[in-house]
Amino acid sequence: MLNPVTLSALPPLALYIHFPWCEKKCPYCDFNSHQIKDAKSSTNGFDEPRYIKALIADLETELPNIWGRQVHSVFIGGGTPSLLSPEGMDQLLSAVRARINLEPDAEITMEANPGSVEAEKFAAFAKSGINRVSLGIQSFQDEQLKALGRIHNGAEAKRAVQIALDHFKSVNIDLMYGLPNQNLDSAKTDIETALSFNTPHLSLYNLTLEPNTYFANFPPKLPNEEVIDAMFDQNVDLLSKAGYRRYEISAYAKKDQECKHNLNYWRFGDYIGIGAGAHGKISYPNKITRQVRERHPETYMQLMESKGNALIESREIEAKDLPFEFMLNTLRLSDGVDTNTYSERTGLPLSTISKGLNEACKKGLLDENPSKLKATDQGLRYLNNLQEIFLS
């Protein structure tokens, strides 16, 4: 039996806000996103005032759980949050600032798709307080974008990056590799195009066929594993030469440009999650809890209006599950974390994972430095195998 959880201090706290609508559902996407439809109450295909009202009420339900704590970052994800009107975004962020203790220079990120990018709109978002934008580019090539079911083309992708750079302090480009019928040369073209903009941050994902997606049911022809591995090696080499450091399994940044919000996740920090389908993690001195909201936007709003709460799950994480949850996140980081972070964030002694640490070191998947919990290069490449060691 594991020791009871006892936290000497609470971890940093962030806020995640989920926006569940997109102009079109991509065939590879397994996120909680819904294609917008014509709505009599809205000119943009969703009931913006109603959803924002629900979000604000949702945030208010969390205030007793985080009383006195400062929020260090905000991430508005989706879906496509850039579909919000400038007035709606301003109302939402003003309501957030009025209700939580937000760090003065907090990182405030918004996800955006190139098809929804307008210069005037981005200028208004920046004025409202957005200081970081993550663009879902995926590829700069028309053929690849068409294969991915994206609504933008390569020219629109390039235009979106430039507009973002003109208005925001920090810009991230999301790219994919291992795309349908992609080869080494086309993968290289995408990376080189991204690098030409010199954005502070790049996220690079291998396309995977996730369950409950169109691609899972109707899989496209993807490059073989050998080609995908070669694409990865090529990408890492190009990014490294351009001054980007791989600080997480899929994240690359210039010096001091890492995403603070995502680092908080990977270091097993706390986060409030509001909006349809949002997840949250909140720690207390004697327990760590997880929450899940109702996924469907209409049902979510109805629950907030009728019951003042849209939680479908709120549970304490059992002590036996904490080792895996911690290692699942922190082993994604190239630098790992200090060994004492394990006890600080889980409230458990390091002895609860000593067996797994020994096994991972023997297999060459974990660095043998006793002051760090850090994957080796081999451990990062076979991350699933490393994480599974701590499952039992």
C-alpha positions in Angstrom: 0.0 0.0 0.0 1.3 3.4 -1.0 1.8 6.2 1.5 -1.0 8.8 1.8 -0.5 11.9 -0.3 1.0 14.8 1.5 2.0 17.9 -0.4 4.4 20.4 1.3 3.5 23.1 -1.3 1.0 23.4 -4.1 2.3 23.4 -7.7 2.0 26.3 -10.2 -1.5 26.9 -11.6 -2.7 27.5 -15.1 -6.1 28.0 -16.9 -7.3 26.1 -19.9 -10.3 27.3 -21.8 -11.8 25.0 -24.5 -13.6 26.4 -27.6 -15.3 23.4 -29.3 -16.1 24.6 -32.8 -14.3 24.4 -36.1 -15.2 25.4 -39.6 -14.6 21.8 -40.6 -13.7 18.7 -38.8 -10.3 17.4 -40.0 -10.2 13.6 -40.8 -7.3 13.0 -38.4 -8.6 15.0 -35.4 -9.7 13.3 -32.2 -10.0 16.5 -30.2 -13.4 17.6 -28.9 -14.3 19.8 -31.9 -17.6 20.2 -33.7 -18.2 21.6 -37.2 -20.1 24.9 -36.9 -23.6 25.0 -38.4 -25.9 27.9 -39.3 -27.6 29.2 -36.2 -30.4 31.7 -36.0 -28.9 33.3 -32.9 -25.5 33.8 -34.4 -23.9 35.1 -37.5 -20.8 33.0 -37.1 -22.4 29.6 -36.8 -22.4 29.2 -33.0 -24.0 31.0 -30.1 -21.1 33.1 -28.9 -22.8 35.1 -26.1 -24.3 32.0 -24.7 -21.1 30.0 -24.7 -19.1 32.9 -23.2 -21.7 33.2 -20.4 -21.3 29.5 -19.7 -17.5 29.7 -19.6 -17.6 32.6 -17.1 -20.1 30.7 -14.9 -17.9 27.6 -15.2 -14.8 29.5 -14.0 -16.8 30.8 -11.1 -17.5 27.2 -9.9 -13.7 26.7 -9.6 -12.9 29.7 -7.6 -13.4 28.1 -4.2 -10.9 25.3 -5.2 -8.1 27.7 -6.1 -8.7 30.6 -3.6 -5.6 32.7 -3.0 -3.6 31.0 -5.8 -2.0 32.9 -8.7 -2.6 31.7 -12.3 0.6 31.8 -14.4 -0.7 31.1 -17.9 -3.9 30.9 -19.9 -4.4 28.7 -23.0 -7.5 29.0 -25.2 -7.6 25.8 -27.3 -10.0 24.0 -29.5 -11.4 23.7 -31.9 -10.6 27.0 -33.4 -10.8 29.8 -30.8 -9.9 32.4 -33.4 -13.4 32.1 -34.7 -14.5 34.1 -31.7 -15.3 37.8 -32.4 -12.9 40.4 -31.1 -15.7 41.6 -28.8 -16.3 38.1 -27.5 -12.6 37.5 -26.8 -12.3 40.8 -25.0 -15.4 40.0 -22.9 -14.0 36.6 -22.0 -10.5 37.8 -21.0 -11.9 40.7 -19.1 -14.1 38.3 -17.1 -11.1 36.0 -16.4 -9.0 38.9 -15.1 -11.8 40.1 -12.9 -12.2 36.6 -11.2 -8.7 35.2 -10.8 -5.3 36.4 -9.6 -3.6 36.4 -13.0 0.1 37.0 -13.1 0.8 40.5 -14.6 2.9 39.2 -17.5 1.1 35.9 -17.8 1.5 33.9 -21.1 -1.9 34.0 -22.8 -2.1 31.7 -25.8 -4.8 31.3 -28.5 -4.9 28.5 -31.0 -5.8 29.6 -34.6 -6.2 28.1 -38.0 -4.9 29.9 -41.1 -8.4 30.0 -42.7 -9.7 32.1 -39.8 -6.8 34.6 -39.7 -7.5 38.3 -40.4 -5.1 41.1 -39.7 -7.7 43.4 -38.0 -9.0 40.6 -35.9 -5.6 39.6 -34.7 -4.8 43.2 -33.9 -8.0 43.3 -31.7 -7.0 39.9 -30.0 -3.6 41.3 -29.2 -5.2 44.4 -27.7 -7.5 42.1 -25.5 -4.4 40.5 -24.0 -3.5 37.5 -26.3 0.3 37.5 -26.4 1.0 34.1 -28.0 -0.6 32.4 -30.9 -0.3 28.7 -32.0 -1.1 28.3 -35.7 -2.4 24.9 -36.9 -0.4 25.0 -40.2 0.3 21.3 -40.5 1.9 21.8 -44.0 2.7 24.6 -46.4 2.0 22.5 -49.5 -1.4 22.4 -51.2 -1.2 18.7 -52.0 -0.5 17.8 -48.4 -3.1 20.2 -47.0 -5.8 18.7 -49.4 -4.9 15.2 -48.2 -5.3 16.3 -44.6 -8.7 17.8 -45.3 -7.6 21.3 -44.3 -9.6 24.4 -45.5 -6.6 26.6 -46.1 -3.9 26.4 -48.8 -0.2 27.0 -48.7 -0.4 30.7 -49.6 -2.9 31.3 -46.8 -0.7 29.4 -44.4 2.3 31.7 -45.1 0.1 34.8 -44.9 -1.3 33.7 -41.5 2.2 33.2 -40.1 3.3 36.7 -41.2 0.1 38.3 -39.8 0.7 36.6 -36.5 4.3 37.7 -36.3 3.1 41.3 -36.9 0.8 41.3 -33.9 2.0 38.9 -31.2 5.0 38.6 -29.0 5.3 34.9 -29.6 4.1 32.6 -32.4 4.2 28.8 -32.7 3.8 26.9 -35.9 2.2 23.4 -35.7 3.6 21.1 -38.4 3.0 17.4 -39.2 5.2 14.9 -41.0 4.6 11.3 -42.2 1.7 12.7 -44.2 -0.2 10.8 -47.0 2.2 10.1 -49.9 4.8 12.5 -48.3 8.5 11.9 -49.1 11.7 13.2 -47.6 12.0 16.1 -50.0 8.5 17.4 -49.3 8.9 17.0 -45.6 12.2 19.0 -45.9 10.4 21.7 -47.8 7.8 22.1 -45.1 10.5 22.5 -42.4 12.5 24.9 -44.4 9.5 27.0 -45.2 8.6 27.1 -41.5 12.2 28.1 -40.6 12.1 30.9 -43.1 9.7 32.8 -40.7 12.1 32.4 -37.7 9.2 32.0 -35.3 10.3 31.5 -31.6 8.6 28.1 -31.4 7.8 25.0 -33.5 5.7 22.0 -32.7 6.3 18.9 -34.9 4.0 15.9 -34.8 4.1 12.6 -36.6 0.6 12.0 -38.1 -1.0 9.1 -36.3 -4.3 7.4 -37.1 -6.3 8.0 -33.9 -9.4 5.9 -32.9 -12.8 7.4 -33.7 -11.5 9.6 -36.6 -12.3 9.4 -40.3 -8.7 8.4 -41.0 -9.0 5.5 -38.6 -12.0 4.1 -40.6 -10.6 5.1 -44.0 -6.8 5.1 -43.6 -4.8 6.9 -46.2 -1.5 5.6 -47.6 1.2 6.8 -45.2 5.0 6.5 -45.6 6.6 3.4 -44.1 8.3 3.4 -40.7 11.8 3.7 -42.2 10.9 6.8 -44.2 9.1 8.3 -41.2 12.2 7.7 -39.0 14.3 9.4 -41.7 12.0 12.4 -41.8 12.3 12.7 -38.0 16.1 12.6 -38.1 16.1 15.2 -41.0 13.7 17.5 -39.1 15.7 17.4 -35.9 18.9 18.1 -37.8 17.4 21.1 -39.6 15.8 22.5 -36.5 19.0 22.1 -34.5 21.1 23.9 -37.1 18.6 26.8 -37.1 18.9 27.3 -33.4 15.9 25.4 -32.1 16.3 23.1 -29.1 14.0 20.1 -28.7 12.8 20.6 -25.1 9.8 18.2 -25.3 9.1 15.1 -27.4 7.3 17.3 -30.1 8.3 20.8 -29.1 11.2 22.9 -30.3 12.1 26.5 -29.2 14.6 29.2 -29.5 16.4 30.1 -26.3 13.9 31.0 -23.5 10.9 30.7 -25.8 9.4 27.5 -24.5 5.7 27.4 -24.0 5.1 28.1 -20.3 1.6 26.6 -20.3 2.6 23.3 -21.7 5.7 23.1 -19.5 3.3 23.3 -16.6 1.4 20.2 -17.8 4.6 18.3 -18.4 6.0 19.2 -15.0 2.8 17.9 -13.4 1.5 21.3 -12.4 -2.2 22.2 -11.8 -4.7 23.6 -14.2 -8.3 24.7 -14.2 -10.1 23.4 -17.2 -13.3 25.1 -18.3 -15.5 24.7 -21.4 -17.0 21.7 -23.2 -15.0 18.6 -22.6 -12.3 20.4 -20.7 -10.1 18.5 -18.2 -8.7 19.9 -15.0 -6.2 18.9 -12.3 -6.2 20.6 -8.9 -4.0 19.8 -5.9 -4.7 20.2 -2.2 -2.4 19.5 0.8 -3.7 16.0 1.2 -5.0 15.0 -2.3 -4.8 15.6 -6.0 -8.0 15.7 -8.1 -9.1 15.5 -11.7 -12.2 16.8 -13.3 -13.9 16.4 -16.7 -16.7 18.5 -18.2 -19.5 17.5 -20.5 -18.2 17.2 -24.1 -21.0 18.2 -26.3 -21.3 22.1 -26.5 -25.1 22.2 -26.4 -25.4 19.8 -23.5 -22.5 21.7 -21.7 -24.4 25.0 -22.0 -27.7 23.5 -20.9 -26.0 22.0 -17.8 -24.4 25.3 -16.9 -27.8 27.1 -17.3 -29.9 24.5 -15.5 -27.5 23.2 -12.8 -24.7 25.7 -12.7 -22.2 22.9 -13.2 -21.2 20.7 -16.2 -18.9 18.2 -14.4 -19.3 14.6 -15.5 -16.4 13.4 -13.5 -14.6 14.7 -10.4 -12.3 12.3 -8.6 -9.3 12.0 -6.4 -6.3 10.4 -8.1 -5.5 7.3 -6.1 -2.0 7.2 -4.7 -1.2 4.0 -6.7 -1.9 5.9 -9.9 0.2 8.9 -9.2 3.6 7.5 -10.1 2.5 6.6 -13.7 0.6 9.9 -14.2 3.7 11.9 -13.1 6.1 9.9 -15.2 3.8 9.9 -18.2 4.2 13.7 -18.3 7.7 14.5 -17.1 9.5 11.9 -19.2 8.4 13.8 -22.3 10.8 16.6 -21.4 14.3 16.4 -22.9 15.8 17.8 -19.7 13.5 15.8 -17.5 12.9 17.2 -14.0 14.9 17.3 -10.7 14.4 14.1 -8.8 12.9 15.9 -5.8 10.1 17.2 -8.1 8.5 13.8 -7.9 7.8 14.1 -4.1 6.9 17.8 -4.4 4.2 17.1 -7.0 2.9 13.7 -6.0 3.3 13.9 -2.2 4.9 10.4 -2.4 8.4 9.3 -1.5 10.8 8.5 -4.3 10.9 4.9 -3.1 7.5 4.3 -4.7 9.1 4.3 -8.1 12.6 3.0 -7.3 11.9 -0.4 -8.9 10.8 1.3 -12.2 13.8 3.6 -12.1 16.2 0.7 -11.8 14.5 -1.2 -14.6 14.5 1.8 -16.9 18.2 2.5 -16.2 19.2 -1.1 -16.9 17.4 -0.9 -20.3 19.2 2.3 -21.2 16.0 4.3 -21.3 16.6 6.5 -18.3 19.6 8.6 -17.4 21.5 7.2 -14.4 22.1 10.7 -12.9 20.4 10.3 -9.4 19.5 14.0 -9.3 17.4 13.9 -12.5 14.4 12.0 -13.8 15.4 12.2 -17.5 15.0 9.9 -20.5 18.0 9.0 -22.6 17.9 9.6 -26.3 16.8 6.0 -26.7 14.2 6.6 -24.0 12.7 9.6 -25.9 12.7 7.5 -29.1 10.9 4.7 -27.4 9.0 6.8 -25.0 5.9 4.5 -24.8 8.1 1.6 -23.6 9.7 3.8 -21.0 6.4 5.2 -19.7 4.9 1.7 -19.5 7.6 0.6 -17.0 5.9 2.9 -14.4 2.3 1.7 -15.2 2.2 -1.1 -12.6 
